[in-house]
Amino acid sequence: MATDAVRVVLRLTARPDTINALKAVLLKLTAQSRKETGCTGYEVLQNKADAADFTLFEAWTSESALDAHLTTPHVQQAFSQGIPLLAGPPDRRQYRVIG
């Protein structure tokens, strides 16, 4: 059964010299995002074999909850602080829950 729920998978690769800085930005973002209305899950994962490889998994009740999240000050701050720490562009994929 389809729902309005939305999932986001965001893959990020830090430059070798910015791994710890990016990790700090992501952990702060995660803590703040989990408090938002409509957030049903928010995890940051770090690859055990490659410390520069991070994956964020986000679960939102709806597209509107996700849209509101993207406009929050903490997301804007994470973008401004995190993007310069990356080795390449982020890989962001958005999914709808179908079952």
C-alpha positions in Angstrom: 0.0 0.0 0.0 1.4 3.4 -1.0 1.7 6.1 1.6 2.8 9.7 1.7 6.0 8.7 3.5 9.3 9.8 1.9 12.8 8.4 2.3 16.0 10.2 1.4 19.4 8.5 0.9 22.3 11.0 0.8 25.8 9.8 0.0 28.7 12.1 0.8 32.4 11.7 0.4 34.7 13.8 2.5 38.2 14.8 1.4 40.8 12.9 3.5 41.7 16.0 5.5 38.1 16.9 6.3 36.6 13.6 7.5 36.3 14.6 11.2 35.0 18.1 10.3 32.3 16.6 8.0 31.4 14.0 10.6 30.8 16.8 13.2 28.6 18.7 10.8 26.5 15.6 10.1 26.1 14.6 13.7 24.9 18.1 14.6 22.5 18.1 11.6 21.2 14.6 12.7 20.5 15.7 16.3 18.6 18.8 15.2 16.7 17.0 12.4 15.4 14.3 14.6 13.5 16.9 16.6 11.6 18.1 13.6 7.9 17.5 13.1 7.5 14.8 10.5 10.8 13.2 11.0 10.4 9.5 11.7 14.1 8.6 11.4 17.4 10.2 10.7 20.7 8.3 10.7 24.2 9.1 9.6 26.3 6.1 8.7 30.1 6.0 8.2 31.6 3.2 6.0 33.8 0.9 8.1 36.1 0.3 5.1 36.4 3.9 4.0 36.0 6.6 6.7 35.5 9.3 4.1 32.3 7.7 2.9 29.1 8.8 4.7 25.5 7.9 4.0 22.5 9.7 5.6 19.2 7.9 5.7 16.2 10.1 6.4 12.5 9.1 6.9 9.8 11.7 6.7 6.0 11.4 7.0 5.4 13.4 3.9 6.8 15.5 1.1 5.7 18.7 2.9 7.6 17.6 6.0 10.8 17.1 3.9 10.3 20.4 2.2 10.0 22.2 5.5 13.1 20.4 6.8 15.1 21.7 3.8 14.3 25.3 4.7 15.4 25.1 8.4 18.4 27.1 9.6 20.2 24.0 10.7 20.0 22.5 7.2 21.1 25.7 5.6 24.0 25.9 8.0 25.0 22.2 7.3 25.0 22.9 3.6 27.2 26.0 4.0 29.6 24.2 6.3 29.5 20.7 4.8 29.7 21.3 1.0 33.2 22.8 1.1 34.4 19.6 3.0 33.3 17.2 0.2 35.6 15.5 -2.3 32.8 15.6 -4.9 29.1 16.4 -5.4 26.6 14.8 -3.0 24.5 11.9 -4.4 20.9 12.5 -3.1 18.1 10.1 -3.9 14.5 10.5 -2.8 12.0 7.6 -2.6 8.4 7.2 -1.8 7.2 4.3 0.3 5.1 1.9 -1.7 4.7 -1.0 0.7 
